[in-house]
Amino acid sequence: MYTTTLNNQLFTVDFSAENPVLNGEPFRWDLIKLTDRTFHILHQNRSYTAEVVEMNAVEKSVILKINGQLHQVQLKDRFDLLLEKMGMSSAANAKVNDLKAPMPGLIVGINVEVGNEVNKGDSLLVLEAMKMENMLKAAGSGTIKSIRIAKGDRVEKGQVLVEFA
């Protein structure tokens, strides 16, 4: 069971049945994977092309391009919902210690400087990997203590890119 916010509209999706259930109603669709990030969808006799533009597992957010239009999707699983119900925030307000490379790649942009104050979701770096540009964002609030890379540097998965104070 997941809840997701798409364009400020809340949806509940349950994948436990054979077909997904959307807001309590069966959701019938044909889904065909075209590439690792691109899908063709048929729903109610309408055709859609969906592409996963960016995926951030830490923030549980996805940017989808559906028929050429970008959509920001925020996911919450049953554990997030339980914490929210109990009045406990997840890592949303957590201070961050450092930003590590999620995959090997090339640094093509740095959007912050030492001493900058950042908040959760602020854009920090652009990492090119597998011919795709990935925006690396702050997982929490903090102050930039040091930047350990420069534009044009090749980085390895797990390498510390930015330290926070």
N, C-alpha and C positions, 0 to 999 in steps of 0.2 A: 504494500500500500504506500503510495506516495501522494504528496500534494505538490503542486507546482503553480507558480505564478507566471503567467504569460501575458505580457502587455497589461499589467496591473489587474488581471482577472484571475481568480483562484479556481483551480481545478483539482479534483481528487481522482487519482488513477489507481486501479487495482489490477495487477498482472497475475493474480493467483489462479484465475480461471483460464479456460482454453483461449478465450478472446478477452482483450482488455475491457474493463468496465470504467467508464468515464462519468463522474458525478452520479453514480448509481445506475447508469443505463449502459447496456452492452454497446460496445464500440466495434463496429464491423468495418474491416479495411483489408485491402490487399497491399502488402508491403514487399517490395523487391529491392534487394541491395544491389546497387550498380557499381559502387567502388567502396573503399573503406569508409568514406565520409559522405557518400551520396546515395540517396534512396528514391525510389519511385513509389508513390502511394496512390491508390484508388480508394475513394471514400464517397459514398452516395453519388456514384456515376460522375465524379469529378476527379481530374488528374492533378497530382501535386508532385513537384520535385523538391526534395528536402536535402539540404547539405549541412553537415555539422561543421560550422566555421571555427568555433573555439569551444573547448571543453576544459573546465577547471574542476578537478575532482575535490580539491581542498575546500573550495567555496560552494561546491555542488551547484555550479552554474554552467549553462550551455548557451551558446549563441547559434541559432539556427537560421538558415536562409531558406525560406519556403516560397517557391515561385518568384525568386528574386527579391523578396522582402525580408529584412533582418528582424529576428525576434529574440529577445533576451529571456531565457527560461531559468528560474530558480527552483531547485528541487529540495524537498524535505522528505526524508524517509521516516519510518515509524519511530525511530529513536529520537530524531529531531522533534517530531510532534510530541512525544512523551516528555522530553525535556522542556519544551515550550509550555505544555499543559501544567507541568510542575512548577512553572515560573523560573526555570533555570535556563539561562541563555547558553547556547553552545559557544563556540570559539569566537563569536561575533565581536565581543569587546576585548578579546585577549590581546596582550602585548606580544609582539613578535620578536624573535631573537635574530633570525637571519633568513634570507631568501636563497634557496638552493635551486640549481638547475633541475627541472623535472625530466629533462632528456638532453642528450648531446645536441649541440647546434652551434650557430654563429650569432653573436650579439650584433644586431643591426640598428639598435637604438637604445639610448639611455635617457629616460625622462625625468630623472631626479638628480640632485646634487647633495653632497655631504652637508648635513645640518637641516635639510628639509624635513618638515613635519608631514607625515602621511597618515591617511586613514584607511580603514579596510576598503578594498576595492580600487584604490588609487593605482593608476598605471605607473609601473616602475621601469620595466625594460621590455624590449622587443627581441625575442629569440626566434631565429629562423631555423626550422628543423623540417626535414623531409619536404622541402620546397614550399613550406607554409610558414607564415609569420604568426607567432604566438605572443600575445600580450601577457606579460607576467605582472600580476597585481599584488598589492599588499594584502596579506591575510589578516591583518589587524592594524591597530594604530601604533605609531612610534616615530622616532627621529632617526634619520639616516646617519649612522656612525661612520661607515666607510663603504666605498664601492670598490670591489676587488677585481673588476674587469673593465675593459675599455671597448668602445665600438670597434668591431672587426675581430675581436677575440673569439677563438673557438673554445667552447666549454664542454665539459663532460657531465654526465648525469650525476647529481648529488654535490657538485662543486658549489661552494659558497660564492654567491654573486654580490649580495648586499648584506651588510651587518647593520643591526639596529641598536640604538642606545637603550 
